[in-house]
Amino acid sequence: MQPDDQLQRLIDDCYAAFEPYPRPHAMHASPLRDPVALLKTLSSAPLRELTGEQIGPYAGYAITTVGDIDDYKHFLPRILDQAVQERQWTGVEPPVIAQRLKRAKWLTWPGHEQAAIRALFAGAWSQVLQEDPDEEDADSWLCGIGCLDLDLAAMLAKWLAAPSVNAALQLASFMQTGAEFVFENDAIERSFWSHVDEVKIHQMRRWLLSPPVHQLVLLARGRVAPSRLWLIDKALEALASFGPARLH
């Protein structure tokens, strides 16, 4: 999505927060990787100008099989930038970034670095709620927020309070995509949601089955274009299939 002025400022804040970490001159890597070739590609343009094709492969390998935490901190602003604007690579998906951050013990990082990341995720969430689900999905950012153990309750409250039709459509879309993983009892089968702890999973289940959520979907029937009514109807069917029995 194209960031609005507020979200762009949050992206810029991330670049500023991690500016002290220089571009690495060498990176350790698994024998399965080619760190020399990766670093050559990563050094072929200024950080802010690296394309998805240039930074995407590294983002997928980072910390797990290529490079260390300081390397990741250097490239993190551009990875977050790509997560907002062009998520064509696995490594720039918000839940994957969240997994990398947890692996890097990001809660031990300096406070201003943590604050920049928290603000970026919250800001991206605020904007994605205003986007058409055919263009951007709320699922990925919400899952990332859950993975990072950010204030999930506040994000869900923001969803219910969002006045736009797109926020309702995002909820209807989520009922048919991410919600199915949230209600999956086998944690291994939850896709990206498998990295969200059980407390947050149960919090999501209770919220999805709450009367305000059901009411928001119902009210959306009178607000959306006729061509989108099928999405609302499918969401209501999904809600009925989840039911209270699937809270456990």
ChimeraX attribute file (.defattr): number of C-alpha atoms within 10 A of each C-alpha:
attribute: neighborCount
match mode: 1-to-1
recipient: residues
	/A:1	16
	/A:2	12
	/A:3	17
	/A:4	11
	/A:5	9
	/A:6	13
	/A:7	22
	/A:8	17
	/A:9	14
	/A:10	22
	/A:11	25
	/A:12	17
	/A:13	20
	/A:14	25
	/A:15	22
	/A:16	13
	/A:17	20
	/A:18	19
	/A:19	14
	/A:20	11
	/A:21	13
	/A:22	12
	/A:23	18
	/A:24	16
	/A:25	10
	/A:26	13
	/A:27	14
	/A:28	15
	/A:29	18
	/A:30	12
	/A:31	9
	/A:32	8
	/A:33	14
	/A:34	13
	/A:35	19
	/A:36	14
	/A:37	10
	/A:38	17
	/A:39	19
	/A:40	13
	/A:41	16
	/A:42	22
	/A:43	16
	/A:44	11
	/A:45	12
	/A:46	9
	/A:47	18
	/A:48	14
	/A:49	11
	/A:50	19
	/A:51	15
	/A:52	21
	/A:53	12
	/A:54	18
	/A:55	24
	/A:56	21
	/A:57	17
	/A:58	26
	/A:59	25
	/A:60	19
	/A:61	17
	/A:62	21
	/A:63	20
	/A:64	14
	/A:65	16
	/A:66	23
	/A:67	20
	/A:68	16
	/A:69	17
	/A:70	17
	/A:71	20
	/A:72	23
	/A:73	23
	/A:74	20
	/A:75	25
	/A:76	23
	/A:77	25
	/A:78	24
	/A:79	30
	/A:80	24
	/A:81	22
	/A:82	24
	/A:83	24
	/A:84	27
	/A:85	15
	/A:86	16
	/A:87	19
	/A:88	13
	/A:89	18
	/A:90	16
	/A:91	25
	/A:92	28
	/A:93	24
	/A:94	27
	/A:95	25
	/A:96	20
	/A:97	23
	/A:98	24
	/A:99	18
	/A:100	21
	/A:101	20
	/A:102	14
	/A:103	12
	/A:104	18
	/A:105	11
	/A:106	17
	/A:107	12
	/A:108	9
	/A:109	11
	/A:110	10
	/A:111	10
	/A:112	13
	/A:113	18
	/A:114	16
	/A:115	14
	/A:116	21
	/A:117	22
	/A:118	16
	/A:119	16
	/A:120	25
	/A:121	24
	/A:122	22
	/A:123	20
	/A:124	24
	/A:125	24
	/A:126	19
	/A:127	19
	/A:128	26
	/A:129	24
	/A:130	20
	/A:131	20
	/A:132	17
	/A:133	20
	/A:134	10
	/A:135	8
	/A:136	18
	/A:137	21
	/A:138	24
	/A:139	24
	/A:140	21
	/A:141	22
	/A:142	24
	/A:143	24
	/A:144	24
	/A:145	22
	/A:146	24
	/A:147	25
	/A:148	24
	/A:149	15
	/A:150	15
	/A:151	12
	/A:152	19
	/A:153	14
	/A:154	10
	/A:155	17
	/A:156	16
	/A:157	11
	/A:158	15
	/A:159	22
	/A:160	15
	/A:161	11
	/A:162	15
	/A:163	12
	/A:164	14
	/A:165	16
	/A:166	20
	/A:167	26
	/A:168	28
	/A:169	28
	/A:170	23
	/A:171	28
	/A:172	27
	/A:173	22
	/A:174	20
	/A:175	25
	/A:176	17
	/A:177	15
	/A:178	21
	/A:179	23
	/A:180	15
	/A:181	20
	/A:182	28
	/A:183	21
	/A:184	18
	/A:185	13
	/A:186	10
	/A:187	18
	/A:188	12
	/A:189	12
	/A:190	18
	/A:191	12
	/A:192	22
	/A:193	27
	/A:194	18
	/A:195	20
	/A:196	21
	/A:197	14
	/A:198	13
	/A:199	10
	/A:200	17
	/A:201	22
	/A:202	16
	/A:203	14
	/A:204	20
	/A:205	19
	/A:206	14
	/A:207	16
	/A:208	23
	/A:209	17
	/A:210	12
	/A:211	10
	/A:212	12
	/A:213	19
	/A:214	16
	/A:215	11
	/A:216	18
	/A:217	21
	/A:218	17
	/A:219	13
	/A:220	21
	/A:221	18
	/A:222	10
	/A:223	15
	/A:224	16
	/A:225	10
	/A:226	9
	/A:227	7
	/A:228	13
	/A:229	16
	/A:230	12
	/A:231	20
	/A:232	22
	/A:233	15
	/A:234	15
	/A:235	24
	/A:236	17
	/A:237	13
	/A:238	18
	/A:239	21
	/A:240	12
	/A:241	12
	/A:242	18
	/A:243	13
	/A:244	13
	/A:245	7
	/A:246	14
	/A:247	17
	/A:248	9
